[in-house]
Amino acid sequence: MKKSGKAVIYFLVVIVFFLTIPEIVIRVLTPEQFARLSDFTSLGGLFSNLLSILIFLGIVSILLGVLAVFLTKKIYRCLSRSRG
């Protein structure tokens, strides 16, 4: 596969993770848990609580998206080698 095709796959997976993970976290957490998480991610009050949690969830979503594509690629290569 060309580099541009790989980049498109990574980009699409990251976008999907970026849109779904923060939404799930925000909907599932109780207000007390949300406050504790925002205090944890606020970097000592450097950012506002809501901004810090959104930045944290965005970074985690991007990392999980890249990791998911990487692991899927490794599993696919391993399975395709064992069959052939």
N, CA, C and O atoms as a GROMACS GRO file, in nm:
protein
  336
    1MET      N    1   0.085  -0.118   0.000
    1MET     CA    2   0.000   0.000   0.000
    1MET      C    3   0.089   0.124   0.000
    1MET      O    4   0.195   0.126   0.064
    2LYS      N    5   0.046   0.225  -0.072
    2LYS     CA    6   0.124   0.348  -0.079
    2LYS      C    7   0.122   0.421   0.055
    2LYS      O    8   0.036   0.397   0.140
    3LYS      N    9   0.218   0.511   0.069
    3LYS     CA   10   0.224   0.589   0.193
    3LYS      C   11   0.100   0.675   0.212
    3LYS      O   12   0.053   0.692   0.324
    4SER      N   13   0.048   0.728   0.104
    4SER     CA   14  -0.071   0.813   0.116
    4SER      C   15  -0.191   0.732   0.163
    4SER      O   16  -0.274   0.783   0.239
    5GLY      N   17  -0.202   0.607   0.118
    5GLY     CA   18  -0.311   0.521   0.162
    5GLY      C   19  -0.301   0.489   0.310
    5GLY      O   20  -0.402   0.488   0.381
    6LYS      N   21  -0.178   0.463   0.357
    6LYS     CA   22  -0.158   0.437   0.499
    6LYS      C   23  -0.191   0.561   0.582
    6LYS      O   24  -0.252   0.551   0.689
    7ALA      N   25  -0.151   0.675   0.533
    7ALA     CA   26  -0.179   0.800   0.605
    7ALA      C   27  -0.329   0.826   0.614
    7ALA      O   28  -0.377   0.873   0.717
    8VAL      N   29  -0.401   0.795   0.508
    8VAL     CA   30  -0.547   0.814   0.510
    8VAL      C   31  -0.612   0.721   0.613
    8VAL      O   32  -0.702   0.762   0.685
    9ILE      N   33  -0.565   0.595   0.619
    9ILE     CA   34  -0.620   0.501   0.717
    9ILE      C   35  -0.593   0.550   0.858
    9ILE      O   36  -0.684   0.551   0.941
   10TYR      N   37  -0.469   0.590   0.887
   10TYR     CA   38  -0.436   0.642   1.020
   10TYR      C   39  -0.523   0.764   1.051
   10TYR      O   40  -0.575   0.776   1.162
   11PHE      N   41  -0.538   0.854   0.956
   11PHE     CA   42  -0.615   0.976   0.977
   11PHE      C   43  -0.761   0.944   1.009
   11PHE      O   44  -0.818   1.001   1.101
   12LEU      N   45  -0.821   0.853   0.933
   12LEU     CA   46  -0.961   0.820   0.956
   12LEU      C   47  -0.983   0.752   1.091
   12LEU      O   48  -1.080   0.781   1.160
   13VAL      N   49  -0.894   0.661   1.127
   13VAL     CA   50  -0.909   0.593   1.256
   13VAL      C   51  -0.891   0.691   1.371
   13VAL      O   52  -0.964   0.685   1.470
   14VAL      N   53  -0.794   0.781   1.359
   14VAL     CA   54  -0.773   0.881   1.464
   14VAL      C   55  -0.894   0.971   1.477
   14VAL      O   56  -0.934   1.005   1.588
   15ILE      N   57  -0.954   1.011   1.366
   15ILE     CA   58  -1.073   1.096   1.370
   15ILE      C   59  -1.189   1.022   1.440
   15ILE      O   60  -1.259   1.081   1.522
   16VAL      N   61  -1.208   0.895   1.408
   16VAL     CA   62  -1.315   0.818   1.470
   16VAL      C   63  -1.292   0.809   1.621
   16VAL      O   64  -1.384   0.830   1.700
   17PHE      N   65  -1.169   0.776   1.662
   17PHE     CA   66  -1.139   0.769   1.805
   17PHE      C   67  -1.154   0.906   1.869
   17PHE      O   68  -1.206   0.916   1.980
   18PHE      N   69  -1.110   1.010   1.801
   18PHE     CA   70  -1.116   1.146   1.855
   18PHE      C   71  -1.260   1.191   1.877
   18PHE      O   72  -1.287   1.269   1.969
   19LEU      N   73  -1.351   1.143   1.795
   19LEU     CA   74  -1.491   1.183   1.810
   19LEU      C   75  -1.568   1.095   1.908
   19LEU      O   76  -1.665   1.142   1.968
   20THR      N   77  -1.528   0.969   1.924
   20THR     CA   78  -1.608   0.880   2.008
   20THR      C   79  -1.560   0.872   2.153
   20THR      O   80  -1.643   0.875   2.244
   21ILE      N   81  -1.432   0.862   2.177
   21ILE     CA   82  -1.384   0.840   2.313
   21ILE      C   83  -1.420   0.955   2.408
   21ILE      O   84  -1.472   0.928   2.516
   22PRO      N   85  -1.395   1.081   2.373
   22PRO     CA   86  -1.435   1.188   2.466
   22PRO      C   87  -1.585   1.190   2.493
   22PRO      O   88  -1.628   1.216   2.606
   23GLU      N   89  -1.664   1.163   2.391
   23GLU     CA   90  -1.809   1.162   2.411
   23GLU      C   91  -1.850   1.053   2.509
   23GLU      O   92  -1.933   1.077   2.597
   24ILE      N   93  -1.794   0.935   2.495
   24ILE     CA   94  -1.826   0.824   2.586
   24ILE      C   95  -1.783   0.857   2.728
   24ILE      O   96  -1.858   0.834   2.823
   25VAL      N   97  -1.663   0.911   2.743
   25VAL     CA   98  -1.612   0.943   2.877
   25VAL      C   99  -1.698   1.049   2.943
   25VAL      O  100  -1.732   1.038   3.061
   26ILE      N  101  -1.732   1.151   2.869
   26ILE     CA  102  -1.811   1.261   2.927
   26ILE      C  103  -1.952   1.213   2.964
   26ILE      O  104  -2.007   1.258   3.065
   27ARG      N  105  -2.010   1.124   2.886
   27ARG     CA  106  -2.144   1.074   2.916
   27ARG      C  107  -2.146   0.975   3.032
   27ARG      O  108  -2.243   0.969   3.107
   28VAL      N  109  -2.039   0.897   3.047
   28VAL     CA  110  -2.038   0.790   3.147
   28VAL      C  111  -2.000   0.840   3.286
   28VAL      O  112  -2.055   0.792   3.385
   29LEU      N  113  -1.909   0.935   3.294
   29LEU     CA  114  -1.860   0.981   3.425
   29LEU      C  115  -1.966   1.058   3.501
   29LEU      O  116  -2.043   1.136   3.444
   30THR      N  117  -1.969   1.035   3.632
   30THR     CA  118  -2.054   1.116   3.718
   30THR      C  119  -1.988   1.252   3.736
   30THR      O  120  -1.868   1.266   3.709
   31PRO      N  121  -2.061   1.354   3.781
   31PRO     CA  122  -1.998   1.485   3.801
   31PRO      C  123  -1.880   1.482   3.898
   31PRO      O  124  -1.784   1.557   3.880
   32GLU      N  125  -1.886   1.398   4.000
   32GLU     CA  126  -1.774   1.390   4.095
   32GLU      C  127  -1.650   1.330   4.029
   32GLU      O  128  -1.539   1.379   4.048
   33GLN      N  129  -1.670   1.223   3.950
   33GLN     CA  130  -1.558   1.162   3.879
   33GLN      C  131  -1.501   1.258   3.775
   33GLN      O  132  -1.380   1.266   3.756
   34PHE      N  133  -1.590   1.330   3.709
   34PHE     CA  134  -1.547   1.428   3.609
   34PHE      C  135  -1.462   1.537   3.675
   34PHE      O  136  -1.361   1.580   3.619
   35ALA      N  137  -1.504   1.582   3.793
   35ALA     CA  138  -1.427   1.686   3.864
   35ALA      C  139  -1.290   1.632   3.907
   35ALA      O  140  -1.191   1.704   3.896
   36ARG      N  141  -1.284   1.508   3.955
   36ARG     CA  142  -1.155   1.450   3.993
   36ARG      C  143  -1.063   1.435   3.874
   36ARG      O  144  -0.943   1.462   3.883
   37LEU      N  145  -1.119   1.390   3.760
   37LEU     CA  146  -1.038   1.375   3.639
   37LEU      C  147  -0.989   1.510   3.589
   37LEU      O  148  -0.875   1.521   3.545
   38SER      N  149  -1.072   1.611   3.596
   38SER     CA  150  -1.030   1.743   3.550
   38SER      C  151  -0.926   1.804   3.643
   38SER      O  152  -0.837   1.876   3.598
   39ASP      N  153  -0.935   1.776   3.773
   39ASP     CA  154  -0.831   1.822   3.865
   39ASP      C  155  -0.699   1.751   3.837
   39ASP      O  156  -0.592   1.812   3.846
   40PHE      N  157  -0.706   1.622   3.804
   40PHE     CA  158  -0.586   1.545   3.774
   40PHE      C  159  -0.517   1.596   3.648
   40PHE      O  160  -0.394   1.597   3.641
   41THR      N  161  -0.595   1.636   3.548
   41THR     CA  162  -0.538   1.676   3.420
   41THR      C  163  -0.514   1.825   3.406
   41THR      O  164  -0.471   1.871   3.301
   42SER      N  165  -0.542   1.904   3.510
   42SER     CA  166  -0.532   2.050   3.495
   42SER      C  167  -0.390   2.102   3.504
   42SER      O  168  -0.368   2.223   3.488
   43LEU      N  169  -0.293   2.016   3.529
   43LEU     CA  170  -0.152   2.055   3.534
   43LEU      C  171  -0.128   2.166   3.635
   43LEU      O  172  -0.062   2.266   3.604
   44GLY      N  173  -0.180   2.148   3.753
   44GLY     CA  174  -0.158   2.244   3.860
   44GLY      C  175  -0.227   2.377   3.839
   44GLY      O  176  -0.178   2.480   3.886
   45GLY      N  177  -0.340   2.377   3.771
   45GLY     CA  178  -0.414   2.499   3.749
   45GLY      C  179  -0.365   2.581   3.631
   45GLY      O  180  -0.404   2.697   3.615
   46LEU      N  181  -0.278   2.523   3.549
   46LEU     CA  182  -0.225   2.594   3.433
   46LEU      C  183  -0.335   2.622   3.331
   46LEU      O  184  -0.337   2.729   3.269
   47PHE      N  185  -0.425   2.526   3.314
   47PHE     CA  186  -0.539   2.542   3.223
   47PHE      C  187  -0.667   2.538   3.305
   47PHE      O  188  -0.666   2.500   3.422
   48SER      N  189  -0.777   2.578   3.243
   48SER     CA  190  -0.905   2.561   3.309
   48SER      C  191  -0.939   2.412   3.312
   48SER      O  192  -0.885   2.334   3.233
   49ASN      N  193  -1.026   2.373   3.402
   49ASN     CA  194  -1.057   2.231   3.420
   49ASN      C  195  -1.116   2.168   3.295
   49ASN      O  196  -1.076   2.058   3.256
   50LEU      N  197  -1.211   2.236   3.233
   50LEU     CA  198  -1.275   2.178   3.115
   50LEU      C  199  -1.178   2.170   2.997
   50LEU      O  200  -1.176   2.071   2.925
   51LEU      N  201  -1.099   2.274   2.978
   51LEU     CA  202  -1.001   2.274   2.869
   51LEU      C  203  -0.898   2.164   2.890
   51LEU      O  204  -0.859   2.097   2.794
   52SER      N  205  -0.853   2.146   3.012
   52SER     CA  206  -0.751   2.045   3.039
   52SER      C  207  -0.803   1.904   3.013
   52SER      O  208  -0.731   1.821   2.958
   53ILE      N  209  -0.927   1.878   3.051
   53ILE     CA  210  -0.981   1.743   3.028
   53ILE      C  211  -1.005   1.719   2.880
   53ILE      O  212  -0.987   1.607   2.832
   54LEU      N  213  -1.044   1.820   2.806
   54LEU     CA  214  -1.062   1.805   2.662
   54LEU      C  215  -0.929   1.781   2.592
   54LEU      O  216  -0.921   1.699   2.500
   55ILE      N  217  -0.824   1.852   2.633
   55ILE     CA  218  -0.691   1.830   2.576
   55ILE      C  219  -0.643   1.689   2.609
   55ILE      O  220  -0.592   1.619   2.522
   56PHE      N  221  -0.660   1.648   2.733
   56PHE     CA  222  -0.618   1.514   2.775
   56PHE      C  223  -0.692   1.406   2.697
   56PHE      O  224  -0.630   1.312   2.647
   57LEU      N  225  -0.823   1.417   2.685
   57LEU     CA  226  -0.901   1.318   2.612
   57LEU      C  227  -0.866   1.318   2.463
   57LEU      O  228  -0.864   1.212   2.400
   58GLY      N  229  -0.838   1.434   2.408
   58GLY     CA  230  -0.797   1.440   2.268
   58GLY      C  231  -0.665   1.370   2.244
   58GLY      O  232  -0.652   1.295   2.147
   59ILE      N  233  -0.568   1.393   2.330
   59ILE     CA  234  -0.438   1.329   2.315
   59ILE      C  235  -0.449   1.178   2.334
   59ILE      O  236  -0.390   1.101   2.258
   60VAL      N  237  -0.524   1.136   2.434
   60VAL     CA  238  -0.543   0.993   2.458
   60VAL      C  239  -0.615   0.928   2.339
   60VAL      O  240  -0.580   0.817   2.299
   61SER      N  241  -0.712   0.996   2.282
   61SER     CA  242  -0.785   0.941   2.168
   61SER      C  243  -0.693   0.925   2.047
   61SER      O  244  -0.699   0.823   1.978
   62ILE      N  245  -0.609   1.022   2.023
   62ILE     CA  246  -0.516   1.014   1.910
   62ILE      C  247  -0.418   0.900   1.931
   62ILE      O  248  -0.393   0.822   1.838
   63LEU      N  249  -0.363   0.887   2.051
   63LEU     CA  250  -0.270   0.779   2.079
   63LEU      C  251  -0.336   0.642   2.067
   63LEU      O  252  -0.275   0.549   2.013
   64LEU      N  253  -0.459   0.628   2.116
   64LEU     CA  254  -0.530   0.501   2.104
   64LEU      C  255  -0.562   0.467   1.958
   64LEU      O  256  -0.558   0.351   1.919
   65GLY      N  257  -0.594   0.568   1.879
   65GLY     CA  258  -0.621   0.544   1.737
   65GLY      C  259  -0.498   0.493   1.664
   65GLY      O  260  -0.507   0.398   1.587
   66VAL      N  261  -0.384   0.556   1.687
   66VAL     CA  262  -0.260   0.512   1.624
   66VAL      C  263  -0.222   0.372   1.673
   66VAL      O  264  -0.179   0.288   1.594
   67LEU      N  265  -0.238   0.348   1.802
   67LEU     CA  266  -0.207   0.217   1.857
   67LEU      C  267  -0.298   0.109   1.799
   67LEU      O  268  -0.252  -0.002   1.772
   68ALA      N  269  -0.424   0.139   1.781
   68ALA     CA  270  -0.518   0.042   1.725
   68ALA      C  271  -0.480   0.005   1.582
   68ALA      O  272  -0.485  -0.113   1.547
   69VAL      N  273  -0.443   0.101   1.501
   69VAL     CA  274  -0.403   0.071   1.364
   69VAL      C  275  -0.275  -0.010   1.364
   69VAL      O  276  -0.262  -0.106   1.287
   70PHE      N  277  -0.179   0.027   1.448
   70PHE     CA  278  -0.052  -0.044   1.455
   70PHE      C  279  -0.072  -0.190   1.496
   70PHE      O  280  -0.016  -0.280   1.435
   71LEU      N  281  -0.152  -0.213   1.601
   71LEU     CA  282  -0.177  -0.349   1.647
   71LEU      C  283  -0.256  -0.431   1.545
   71LEU      O  284  -0.228  -0.550   1.526
   72THR      N  285  -0.351  -0.370   1.480
   72THR     CA  286  -0.428  -0.439   1.377
   72THR      C  287  -0.338  -0.480   1.262
   72THR      O  288  -0.352  -0.591   1.208
   73LYS      N  289  -0.248  -0.392   1.224
   73LYS     CA  290  -0.154  -0.424   1.116
   73LYS      C  291  -0.063  -0.541   1.155
   73LYS      O  292  -0.038  -0.630   1.074
   74LYS      N  293  -0.014  -0.540   1.279
   74LYS     CA  294   0.072  -0.649   1.326
   74LYS      C  295  -0.004  -0.782   1.329
   74LYS      O  296   0.050  -0.884   1.287
   75ILE      N  297  -0.126  -0.781   1.379
   75ILE     CA  298  -0.206  -0.903   1.386
   75ILE      C  299  -0.237  -0.956   1.246
   75ILE      O  300  -0.228  -1.076   1.222
   76TYR      N  301  -0.272  -0.867   1.155
   76TYR     CA  302  -0.302  -0.908   1.018
   76TYR      C  303  -0.179  -0.969   0.952
   76TYR      O  304  -0.190  -1.072   0.885
   77ARG      N  305  -0.064  -0.908   0.970
   77ARG     CA  306   0.059  -0.964   0.911
   77ARG      C  307   0.090  -1.100   0.970
   77ARG      O  308   0.131  -1.191   0.897
   78CYS      N  309   0.073  -1.116   1.098
   78CYS     CA  310   0.101  -1.244   1.164
   78CYS      C  311   0.005  -1.352   1.113
   78CYS      O  312   0.048  -1.464   1.086
   79LEU      N  313  -0.123  -1.320   1.100
   79LEU     CA  314  -0.220  -1.417   1.052
   79LEU      C  315  -0.199  -1.450   0.905
   79LEU      O  316  -0.216  -1.565   0.864
   80SER      N  317  -0.163  -1.351   0.825
   80SER     CA  318  -0.143  -1.378   0.682
   80SER      C  319  -0.018  -1.461   0.658
   80SER      O  320  -0.014  -1.538   0.562
   81ARG      N  321   0.083  -1.448   0.741
   81ARG     CA  322   0.204  -1.530   0.727
   81ARG      C  323   0.179  -1.674   0.768
   81ARG      O  324   0.233  -1.767   0.708
   82SER      N  325   0.096  -1.694   0.870
   82SER     CA  326   0.071  -1.830   0.917
   82SER      C  327  -0.015  -1.909   0.818
   82SER      O  328  -0.006  -2.032   0.814
   83ARG      N  329  -0.097  -1.843   0.740
   83ARG     CA  330  -0.181  -1.911   0.641
   83ARG      C  331  -0.103  -1.948   0.516
   83ARG      O  332  -0.130  -2.050   0.452
   84GLY      N  333  -0.008  -1.864   0.480
   84GLY     CA  334   0.061  -1.884   0.352
   84GLY      C  335   0.182  -1.960   0.359
   84GLY      O  336   0.247  -1.982   0.257
   0.00000   0.00000   0.00000
